[in-house]
Amino acid sequence: MKIAIVGAGYQGLVTGTCFAENGHQVMCVDRDAARIALLNEGKIPLHEPGLEELVARNREEERLHFSTELDHAVAESLMVFLCVGTLADEAGCADISGVLEAVRQIAQTMDGYRILVNKTTCPPGAAEKMLEILQTHAAHPCDVVVNPDFMKEGTAVDDFLRPDRVVVGCEDIRVREIMKELYSPFLRTGKPFIVMSPRSAEMAKYATNVMLAARISLMNQLADICEAYACDIAEVREAVATDYRIGPTFLFPGVGFGGAGLPRDLATCEGLAREAGIESDLIAAVRRVNERRREQFLKRICDYYDAAITGKRLAVWGASFKARTDDLRGGPGIFVIDGLCAAGADVVVYDPVAGTKLKERYGDRIRIAAKYYEALEEADGLVILTEWNEFRRPDYERMGALMREKVIFDGRNLYTPDVMAAQGFHYVSIGRKTMMPSDRPGESQ
Ligand SMILES: NC(=O)c1ccc[n+]([C@@H]2O[C@H](COP(=O)([O-])OP(=O)(O)OC[C@H]3O[C@@H](n4cnc5c(N)ncnc54)[C@H](O)[C@@H]3O)[C@@H](O)[C@H]2O)c1
């Protein structure tokens, strides 16, 4: 089948590449000419494990193409997947004006029947607006399908190739069958293909993200209580996570969640509730707890150094909103780095893949280290913001020897407090006792 993908960002690039991997002819279109030029040179403008290899293979096999020309892509394809970004308005809610503008552009290029598959995250009712635009601006019939995307940056390729489920919002039986056929290679292990109304499919994405966000915020609030009552949230989490009714995922306390999606989807849900005159205090609390996380963490660092923070050299390990991605959007990483810069600290950041994006954002305001130990040279403290695997088991002696002051603010609970105290660090983590070197076993009794 010939497929057009409109928007070649994280979602569009992964979607198009995975369809090409299954033998389809895919044309990915983006209005960003520089992005398309990079892709046509065989370079990937974002970091997503496994994607580069798949893109190269499918370009080589001439199944995957990149262009800025929407009309050509739409003319060639029965199915047009909409993967443009959803922006956030001033209140943080989804602003879908750009998405609807893309639909208008698609409508004007249609030269026959098309199926528009919306994968962008849009509030309930958006598909109806899209159909209205297509019926107004296109001279040909069309169907609109809602196909929310549940992929996670960092494991997006695997999530697409082996999804937990595929959700399709579509009233037309014939179009449902086309969608089922398209996704059947990805559902061979028996994972469900779930059909529902377009509005429910739109809401399913928000509901999923709200549930996931709630788990994290709840754990973060429990972490604060643990800290106040000398409990250890890591131990408590183990007990909670092994309850089969709860399960182990999305229960890690820390400096909070980020990304372009989760915070915006919470705000959008609050907005939807508000418009309908429904109280959404629980969702508002989930968002607020998360926002407070990063503020509290930054305050903890600033309070430790107090006025002396000006000129202190602070090493930061990790800036992306989570591991295995270079995405900085909406994450606690940039919030904390911004705050440290504003407080006058001399900030040196190491992130395994986000260096280029950090350089674009901060210019000379921070230094970017090429290696993680390099960031620690003469540092007055280390701040950990992303749970990259390579930070999990460092050489503590080497760290201590490089640093001017052996202080760690760990926003991801990567280390064991007792071990850090034994290694002579002042170690601040989340929901666990702050350890001083004097806390070494047997030291101060
Ligand atoms: N990133 C994720 O992990 C993820 C996961 C699930 C759902 N989603 C949803 O996918 C959508 C896209 O997110 P993303 O992270 O890929 O965004 P992104 O910003 O990385 O990519 C969007 C791309 O669309 C292009 N674009 C915008 N308007 C266009 C137009 N009119 N014509 C052609 N190209 C256009 C932009 O230039 C950009 O390259 C969002 O609605 C998001 O909520 C994203």
Ligand as a Chemical Component Dictionary entry (heavy atoms), coordinates in Angstrom:
data_LIG
# 
_chem_comp.id                   LIG 
_chem_comp.type                 NON-POLYMER 
_chem_comp.pdbx_formal_charge   0 
_chem_comp.three_letter_code    LIG 
# 
loop_
_chem_comp_atom.comp_id 
_chem_comp_atom.atom_id 
_chem_comp_atom.alt_atom_id 
_chem_comp_atom.type_symbol 
_chem_comp_atom.charge 
_chem_comp_atom.model_Cartn_x 
_chem_comp_atom.model_Cartn_y 
_chem_comp_atom.model_Cartn_z 
_chem_comp_atom.pdbx_ordinal 
LIG N1  N1  N 0  6.721 12.014 20.658 1  
LIG C1  C1  C 0  6.069 10.988 21.162 2  
LIG O1  O1  O 0  6.632 10.109 21.810 3  
LIG C2  C2  C 0  4.581 10.837 20.955 4  
LIG C3  C3  C 0  3.928 9.700  21.504 5  
LIG C4  C4  C 0  2.564 9.564  21.319 6  
LIG C5  C5  C 0  1.855 10.556 20.653 7  
LIG N2  N2  N 1  2.521 11.640 20.153 8  
LIG C6  C6  C 0  1.750 12.670 19.470 9  
LIG O2  O2  O 0  2.240 12.778 18.149 10 
LIG C7  C7  C 0  2.087 14.094 17.674 11 
LIG C8  C8  C 0  3.415 14.531 17.082 12 
LIG O3  O3  O 0  4.376 14.568 18.102 13 
LIG P1  P1  P 0  5.934 14.573 17.820 14 
LIG O4  O4  O 0  6.605 14.384 19.121 15 
LIG O5  O5  O -1 6.255 13.669 16.700 16 
LIG O6  O6  O 0  6.108 16.112 17.329 17 
LIG P2  P2  P 0  7.368 16.755 16.596 18 
LIG O7  O7  O 0  7.311 18.193 16.927 19 
LIG O8  O8  O 0  8.600 15.973 16.884 20 
LIG O9  O9  O 0  7.051 16.561 15.040 21 
LIG C9  C9  C 0  6.041 17.210 14.339 22 
LIG C10 C10 C 0  6.548 17.466 12.927 23 
LIG O10 O10 O 0  5.429 17.908 12.134 24 
LIG C11 C11 C 0  5.906 18.903 11.236 25 
LIG N3  N3  N 0  4.771 19.699 10.787 26 
LIG C12 C12 C 0  3.984 20.536 11.509 27 
LIG N4  N4  N 0  3.004 21.047 10.740 28 
LIG C13 C13 C 0  3.166 20.521 9.511  29 
LIG C14 C14 C 0  2.460 20.662 8.276  30 
LIG N5  N5  N 0  1.407 21.452 8.174  31 
LIG N6  N6  N 0  2.904 19.969 7.215  32 
LIG C15 C15 C 0  4.007 19.170 7.308  33 
LIG N7  N7  N 0  4.705 19.001 8.447  34 
LIG C16 C16 C 0  4.280 19.661 9.535  35 
LIG C17 C17 C 0  6.934 19.678 12.048 36 
LIG O11 O11 O 0  7.840 20.378 11.210 37 
LIG C18 C18 C 0  7.624 18.553 12.847 38 
LIG O12 O12 O 0  8.754 18.042 12.183 39 
LIG C19 C19 C 0  1.615 14.916 18.874 40 
LIG O13 O13 O 0  0.233 15.095 18.795 41 
LIG C20 C20 C 0  1.950 14.053 20.048 42 
LIG O14 O14 O 0  1.094 14.269 21.128 43 
LIG C21 C21 C 0  3.862 11.806 20.286 44 
# 
loop_
_chem_comp_bond.comp_id 
_chem_comp_bond.atom_id_1 
_chem_comp_bond.atom_id_2 
_chem_comp_bond.value_order 
_chem_comp_bond.pdbx_ordinal 
LIG N1  C1  SING 1  
LIG C1  O1  DOUB 2  
LIG C1  C2  SING 3  
LIG C2  C3  SING 4  
LIG C2  C21 DOUB 5  
LIG C3  C4  DOUB 6  
LIG C4  C5  SING 7  
LIG C5  N2  DOUB 8  
LIG N2  C6  SING 9  
LIG N2  C21 SING 10 
LIG C6  O2  SING 11 
LIG C6  C20 SING 12 
LIG O2  C7  SING 13 
LIG C7  C8  SING 14 
LIG C7  C19 SING 15 
LIG C8  O3  SING 16 
LIG O3  P1  SING 17 
LIG P1  O4  DOUB 18 
LIG P1  O5  SING 19 
LIG P1  O6  SING 20 
LIG O6  P2  SING 21 
LIG P2  O7  DOUB 22 
LIG P2  O8  SING 23 
LIG P2  O9  SING 24 
LIG O9  C9  SING 25 
LIG C9  C10 SING 26 
LIG C10 O10 SING 27 
LIG C10 C18 SING 28 
LIG O10 C11 SING 29 
LIG C11 N3  SING 30 
LIG C11 C17 SING 31 
LIG N3  C12 SING 32 
LIG N3  C16 SING 33 
LIG C12 N4  DOUB 34 
LIG N4  C13 SING 35 
LIG C13 C14 SING 36 
LIG C13 C16 DOUB 37 
LIG C14 N5  SING 38 
LIG C14 N6  DOUB 39 
LIG N6  C15 SING 40 
LIG C15 N7  DOUB 41 
LIG N7  C16 SING 42 
LIG C17 O11 SING 43 
LIG C17 C18 SING 44 
LIG C18 O12 SING 45 
LIG C19 O13 SING 46 
LIG C19 C20 SING 47 
LIG C20 O14 SING 48 
# 
